[in-house]
């Protein structure tokens, strides 16, 4: 019995030894089939097949574990082929091609023997000729993040990520930079309402307007509180209110304007309103160049904003400069009357604001002073008609406000050319010609401090000095300088250092 039992147990021992593989993958079925297909079954022993099957199972488990993580983070309960592809990409494995999750997998069964069923996925039939002739699909682009400068020191760089300036110029002038557009782009709940009787513009809620009407939606919504809206409405109402015939109403309106200016000059919580105030100033100046009193009011408003030390104005200087330069260099300001000189006071006030901005912000903007100098020089030399008197007067005021260096380098070097192309167009008895020469002498008086260092006691201009001065600045200007009491100081100031 023992011999028979021992004889019967031998095959079972051998069979149990063969089944011991520590893996679901059978090294005697799957591994052998693959090795036979590759022609390496002769070199593959049982121990190698078993270790290879265990390694395959470890790799597959690793791929499935990573794929399950993608499935869970995607809030899904079904594992897809895309999860397997992402898992293989993380593990630096080559992805499997030809599997698509857009179509459901349909399994079919086939009988390969009695009681043996084989399940398989039916392959789609593809026309080989149409497959060759169809264009290749585009390579999908990976999701990336990039950064770019929206604006540098208040200047928007011309890069592809920013709006194209040519597209902005194609817009109508009334839509390019209006206050209504600025408010609607920055706050969808704000709109401008203009009273046709009084002409007063106010801010009101814009909840009834369909958001689809906006062509551009901002990435950051600018929320303006109701208190700020009410404050802004009161400011606009006071500043745009016409004076009444009654003296009491006039005094009351002037006192309200004074209170508005003092409030803007001293209040500390107005930073949110600054872009709206600046846009309001720009629109008012653009549409009211004939109203000298309103233009003066806008300049005083700019001065009040500049005087508020609690407001950081560096990003808004580039928006204020066009307003100031417009009132300084524009040909026609005020009523169309050649004898009306009220626009001269507006230009003088503009030049004082220009000087204040240069003194306070030239250190923050290194290119501010050179850019303004080029603009003033272009205006100083470009207009050669009698109608350009206002531009010539404003350019001289602006150059004077820029300081000593600009007068010496820019003005002196171009005086002779300016005298020939500008002053020659005025008649000798023209009042405007005399005003230009008076303002030019005031500008040249800035150089007398240098002249005091060179002048000798009792020295006067001789014929040689007059000839030299005439060659430098032109005969008309030289004759006017010679008629001044401090002519010798101006002369030495012009030729200082030569």
C-alpha positions in Angstrom: 0.0 0.0 0.0 2.8 2.3 0.8 4.6 1.6 -2.4 1.4 2.1 -4.4 0.7 5.3 -2.5 4.2 6.5 -3.1 3.9 5.6 -6.8 0.7 7.5 -7.1 2.0 10.6 -5.3 4.9 11.2 -7.7 2.9 12.8 -10.5 1.1 15.0 -8.0 4.4 16.3 -6.5 5.7 17.1 -10.0 2.4 18.9 -10.9 2.3 20.9 -7.7 5.9 22.0 -8.4 5.1 23.2 -11.9 2.1 25.2 -10.6 4.1 27.1 -8.0 4.7 30.5 -9.7 3.7 33.2 -7.1 1.8 35.0 -9.9 -1.4 35.1 -11.8 0.5 34.9 -15.0 1.3 31.3 -15.8 4.9 30.9 -16.8 4.0 27.7 -18.6 1.2 29.2 -20.7 1.6 32.9 -21.4 5.3 33.3 -21.1 5.9 30.1 -23.1 3.5 31.2 -25.8 5.3 34.5 -26.2 8.7 32.9 -26.2 7.7 30.4 -28.8 6.4 33.2 -31.0 9.7 35.1 -30.6 11.8 31.9 -31.2 13.6 32.0 -27.8 11.8 29.1 -26.0 14.9 26.9 -26.2 16.9 29.4 -24.1 14.1 30.0 -21.6 14.2 27.7 -18.6 11.5 27.3 -15.9 13.1 29.6 -13.4 13.6 32.4 -15.9 9.9 32.1 -17.0 8.7 32.2 -13.4 10.7 35.4 -12.6 9.7 37.0 -15.8 6.0 36.4 -15.1 6.4 37.9 -11.6 8.1 41.0 -13.0 5.3 41.4 -15.6 2.7 41.2 -13.0 4.5 43.9 -10.9 4.8 46.3 -13.8 1.1 45.9 -14.7 0.0 46.4 -11.1 2.1 49.6 -11.1 0.5 50.9 -14.2 -3.0 50.1 -13.0 -2.4 51.8 -9.6 -1.3 55.0 -11.3 -4.3 54.8 -13.7 -6.7 54.4 -10.7 -5.3 57.6 -9.2 -6.3 59.5 -12.4 -9.7 57.9 -12.4 -10.4 59.0 -8.8 -9.1 62.5 -9.3 -11.5 62.7 -12.4 -14.4 61.8 -10.1 -15.2 58.7 -12.2 -15.9 55.1 -11.4 -14.9 53.6 -14.8 -11.3 53.1 -15.8 -10.6 54.3 -19.3 -7.8 53.9 -21.8 -6.9 57.5 -21.3 -6.1 56.8 -17.6 -3.8 54.0 -18.8 -2.1 56.3 -21.3 -1.5 59.0 -18.6 -0.2 56.4 -16.2 2.3 55.0 -18.8 3.4 58.6 -19.6 4.2 59.2 -15.9 6.2 56.0 -15.8 8.2 57.0 -18.9 6.7 54.1 -21.0 5.7 54.2 -24.6 1.9 54.7 -24.9 -0.4 52.1 -26.5 -1.7 53.2 -29.9 -5.0 52.5 -31.5 -7.3 52.6 -28.4 -10.0 55.2 -28.3 -12.5 55.9 -25.5 -14.9 57.8 -27.7 -16.5 54.6 -28.8 -17.8 51.9 -26.4 -16.1 48.6 -26.4 -18.4 45.9 -27.8 -17.4 42.3 -26.9 -18.4 39.4 -29.1 -18.1 35.7 -28.3 -17.0 32.7 -30.4 -17.0 29.0 -29.7 -13.6 27.5 -30.1 -14.5 24.1 -28.8 -17.1 22.2 -26.8 -17.9 24.4 -23.8 -15.0 26.8 -24.6 -16.1 30.4 -25.3 -13.7 33.1 -26.5 -14.6 36.8 -26.1 -13.1 39.3 -28.5 -13.5 42.9 -29.8 -14.4 43.2 -33.4 -12.0 45.4 -35.4 -13.5 48.1 -37.7 -12.9 47.7 -41.4 -11.1 50.7 -42.8 -10.7 51.5 -46.5 -6.9 51.5 -46.9 -7.0 54.0 -49.9 -9.1 56.6 -48.1 -6.9 56.2 -45.0 -3.8 57.1 -47.1 -5.4 60.0 -48.8 -6.9 61.7 -45.8 -4.8 64.5 -44.2 -2.8 63.9 -41.1 -4.5 65.2 -37.9 -2.9 68.1 -36.0 -0.6 67.2 -33.1 -2.4 68.2 -29.9 -0.7 71.0 -28.0 0.1 70.5 -24.3 -1.5 72.9 -21.8 1.1 75.5 -20.9 1.2 78.8 -18.9 3.1 81.9 -19.8 3.5 85.4 -18.4 3.8 88.8 -20.2 3.9 92.5 -19.2 0.5 94.1 -19.5 2.0 97.5 -19.0 5.4 98.9 -18.0 5.4 102.2 -16.2 2.0 102.9 -17.5 3.0 102.2 -21.2 1.5 99.1 -22.8 4.2 97.2 -24.8 3.4 96.2 -28.4 3.5 92.4 -28.0 1.1 89.8 -29.5 -0.5 89.2 -26.1 -1.7 92.8 -25.8 -4.4 94.4 -27.9 -3.2 95.7 -31.3 -3.0 99.5 -31.5 -4.1 99.4 -35.2 -7.4 97.6 -34.2 -8.0 100.3 -31.6 -7.4 103.1 -34.1 -10.0 101.6 -36.4 -12.7 102.1 -33.8 -14.8 105.3 -34.0 -13.4 108.3 -32.1 -16.5 108.4 -29.9 -16.0 104.8 -28.9 -12.2 104.6 -28.6 -11.8 105.9 -25.1 -15.0 107.4 -23.8 -15.9 107.6 -20.1 -19.0 105.4 -20.8 -16.7 102.6 -22.2 -14.2 102.9 -19.4 -16.9 102.5 -16.8 -18.7 99.7 -18.6 -15.5 97.8 -19.1 -14.4 98.1 -15.5 -17.8 97.8 -13.8 -20.7 96.1 -15.4 -23.1 97.6 -12.9 -22.2 101.3 -13.7 -23.6 103.4 -16.6 -23.4 107.1 -17.5 -26.7 109.1 -17.7 -26.6 112.5 -19.3 -29.4 115.0 -18.7 -30.3 116.7 -22.0 -31.6 119.8 -20.2 -28.7 120.5 -17.9 -26.0 118.6 -19.6 -24.9 117.0 -16.3 -23.5 113.5 -16.5 -24.1 111.1 -13.6 -23.4 107.5 -12.8 -26.3 105.1 -12.2 -26.8 101.4 -11.8 -26.7 99.3 -15.0 -28.4 96.1 -13.9 -31.1 96.2 -16.7 -28.6 96.2 -19.5 -27.9 92.8 -21.1 -24.3 91.7 -20.5 -24.2 90.4 -24.1 -24.1 93.9 -25.4 -20.5 94.3 -24.1 -18.0 93.5 -26.7 -15.1 93.1 -24.2 -15.4 91.6 -20.7 -12.6 92.5 -18.2 -10.8 89.7 -16.5 -10.9 91.6 -13.2 -14.2 93.3 -12.2 -13.8 96.8 -10.7 -16.5 97.2 -8.1 -17.3 100.8 -7.2 -19.3 101.3 -4.0 -22.5 103.2 -4.0 -20.9 105.9 -1.8 -18.2 106.4 -4.4 -20.8 106.6 -7.2 -22.7 109.2 -5.2 -19.5 111.2 -4.5 -18.5 111.1 -8.2 -22.0 112.2 -9.3 -21.9 115.2 -6.9 -18.4 116.2 -8.1 -19.5 116.1 -11.8 -22.7 118.0 -11.0 -20.9 120.8 -9.2 -18.1 121.2 -11.8 -20.3 121.1 -14.8 -23.0 123.4 -13.4 -23.5 126.6 -15.4 -23.4 129.9 -13.5 -26.7 131.5 -12.8 -27.5 135.1 -13.4 -28.2 135.6 -9.7 -25.1 136.7 -7.7 -26.2 134.5 -4.8 -26.2 131.4 -6.9 -22.9 132.3 -8.4 -21.3 132.7 -5.0 -22.8 129.4 -3.9 -21.6 127.6 -7.0 -18.1 128.9 -6.5 -18.0 127.9 -2.8 -19.2 124.4 -3.8 -16.4 124.1 -6.4 -13.9 125.3 -3.8 -15.1 122.6 -1.4 -14.8 120.0 -4.2 -11.2 120.9 -4.9 -10.3 120.9 -1.2 -11.9 117.5 -0.8 -10.0 116.0 -3.7 -6.8 117.6 -2.5 -7.1 116.2 1.1 -9.3 113.1 1.2 -7.4 109.8 1.6 -9.9 107.3 0.1 -10.2 108.5 -3.5 -7.8 106.1 -5.2 -10.6 104.1 -6.8 -12.1 107.2 -8.4 -8.8 108.4 -10.0 -9.2 106.6 -13.3 -12.8 107.8 -13.6 -11.8 111.4 -12.7 -9.0 111.4 -15.3 -11.3 110.0 -18.0 -13.9 112.6 -17.1 -11.2 115.4 -17.4 -10.1 114.1 -20.8 -13.6 113.9 -22.2 -14.5 117.4 -20.8 -11.4 119.0 -22.4 -12.0 117.2 -25.7 -15.6 118.4 -26.1 -15.3 121.9 -24.5 -12.2 123.5 -26.0 -14.2 126.7 -26.5 -15.3 127.1 -22.9 -12.3 128.8 -21.1 -14.0 128.7 -17.7 -14.6 125.0 -17.9 -11.1 124.3 -19.1 -9.7 126.3 -16.2 -11.9 124.2 -13.8 -10.4 121.0 -15.3 -6.9 122.3 -14.8 -7.6 123.2 -11.2 -9.1 119.7 -10.7 -5.8 118.2 -12.1 -3.9 120.3 -9.6 -6.0 119.1 -6.8 -5.4 115.5 -7.8 -1.6 116.1 -8.0 -1.7 117.8 -4.6 -3.2 114.8 -2.8 -0.2 113.0 -1.2 -2.2 109.9 -0.3 -2.8 108.9 -3.9 -0.2 106.9 -5.9 -0.4 108.7 -9.2 2.6 107.2 -11.0 0.4 104.8 -13.2 -1.9 107.7 -14.3 0.7 110.3 -15.4 0.6 109.0 -19.0 -3.2 109.7 -19.0 -2.8 113.2 -17.5 -0.1 114.4 -19.9 -2.3 114.5 -23.1 -4.9 116.7 -21.2 -2.2 119.2 -20.1 -0.4 119.3 -23.5 -3.6 119.7 -25.4 -4.4 122.9 -23.5 -0.8 124.1 -23.7 -0.2 123.5 -27.5 -3.6 123.5 -29.1 -4.0 126.1 -31.9 -7.5 127.3 -31.0 -8.7 127.5 -27.4 -11.7 129.6 -26.3 -14.1 131.6 -28.4 -13.1 132.3 -32.0 -11.9 135.8 -31.5 -8.4 136.9 -32.4 -8.6 139.8 -29.9 -9.6 137.6 -27.0 -6.4 136.7 -24.9 -8.2 134.7 -22.3 -6.6 131.5 -23.6 -3.2 132.8 -22.6 -4.1 132.3 -18.9 -5.2 128.7 -19.6 -1.9 128.0 -21.3 0.1 129.5 -18.4 -1.8 127.4 -15.9 -1.1 124.3 -18.1 2.6 125.1 -18.1 2.7 125.4 -14.3 1.0 122.0 -14.0 3.6 120.6 -16.5 6.4 122.0 -14.3 4.8 120.4 -11.2 4.6 117.0 -12.9 8.2 117.2 -14.2 9.5 118.1 -10.8 7.6 115.3 -9.0 7.6 112.4 -11.4 10.7 112.8 -13.7 12.6 110.6 -11.3 10.0 107.8 -11.6 9.7 108.0 -15.4 13.2 108.4 -16.9 11.7 109.0 -20.4 9.0 111.5 -19.4 11.1 114.7 -19.7 12.8 113.7 -23.0 9.4 112.8 -24.6 7.8 116.1 -23.5 10.9 118.0 -24.8 10.6 116.4 -28.2 6.9 117.2 -28.3 7.5 120.9 -27.4 10.3 121.2 -29.9 8.2 119.7 -32.6 5.4 122.2 -31.8 7.9 125.1 -31.6 9.3 124.6 -35.1 6.4 122.9 -37.0 3.8 125.7 -37.2 4.7 128.6 -39.5 1.4 130.4 -40.0 -0.2 133.3 -38.1 -2.9 131.0 -36.8 -0.2 129.1 -34.9 0.3 131.9 -32.3 -1.3 129.9 -29.5 0.9 126.8 -30.2 4.0 129.0 -30.3 3.2 130.7 -27.1 2.4 127.4 -25.4 5.6 125.8 -26.6 7.7 128.6 -25.2 5.9 128.3 -21.9 6.5 124.6 -21.8 10.2 124.9 -22.6 10.5 127.4 -19.8 8.8 125.1 -17.4 11.3 122.3 -18.2 14.2 124.2 -16.7 17.6 125.7 -17.4 19.1 122.8 -19.3 16.3 122.5 -21.9 16.4 126.3 -22.5 20.1 126.3 -23.1 20.3 123.1 -25.2 17.0 123.1 -27.1 15.7 126.7 -27.3 19.0 128.6 -27.9 20.1 126.2 -30.6 16.8 126.7 -32.6 16.1 130.4 -32.0 17.6 131.7 -35.3 15.7 129.1 -37.3 12.5 129.9 -35.4 12.9 133.6 -36.0 13.2 133.1 -39.7 10.3 130.7 -40.2 7.8 131.9 -37.5 8.4 135.6 -36.6 8.8 136.6 -40.2 5.1 135.6 -40.8 3.9 138.2 -38.4 3.6 141.9 -39.2 5.8 144.4 -37.4 2.8 146.0 -35.6 1.1 142.6 -34.8 0.3 142.3 -31.2 0.8 138.6 -31.2 4.4 139.0 -32.4 5.1 141.3 -29.4 3.6 138.8 -27.0 5.8 136.0 -28.3 8.9 138.1 -28.0 7.9 139.2 -24.5 7.5 135.6 -23.4 10.7 134.6 -25.1 12.6 137.3 -23.2 11.0 135.9 -20.0 12.3 132.5 -20.9 15.8 133.8 -21.7 15.9 135.6 -18.3 16.4 132.2 -16.8 20.0 132.3 -18.1 20.9 135.6 -16.4 22.3 133.7 -13.4 25.1 132.5 -15.6 25.5 135.9 -17.1 26.1 137.4 -13.7 29.3 135.3 -13.4 30.8 136.7 -16.6 29.6 140.3 -16.8 32.0 143.1 -15.9 31.1 146.2 -14.0 29.8 148.8 -16.4 29.9 146.5 -19.4 27.4 147.2 -22.2 26.8 145.5 -25.5 29.0 146.8 -28.3 28.6 146.4 -32.1 30.7 143.2 -32.2 28.5 141.6 -29.4 25.4 142.6 -31.2 26.6 141.1 -34.5 27.5 137.9 -32.7 24.1 137.8 -31.0 22.3 138.4 -34.3 24.1 135.5 -35.9 23.1 133.2 -33.0 19.5 134.1 -32.4 18.4 136.1 -35.5 18.1 139.8 -36.0 14.6 140.3 -34.7 15.3 138.6 -31.4 18.7 140.2 -31.1 17.2 143.7 -31.5 14.6 142.9 -28.8 17.3 141.6 -26.4 19.3 144.8 -26.9 16.4 146.9 -25.9 16.2 145.2 -22.5 17.8 146.7 -19.4 19.6 143.4 -18.6 20.7 142.8 -22.2 24.3 142.2 -21.2 23.3 139.5 -18.7 21.2 137.8 -21.3 24.0 138.0 -23.8 26.5 136.3 -21.4 23.9 133.8 -20.4 23.4 132.7 -24.0 27.2 132.4 -24.7 28.0 131.0 -21.3 30.7 128.4 -21.5 31.8 129.2 -25.1 
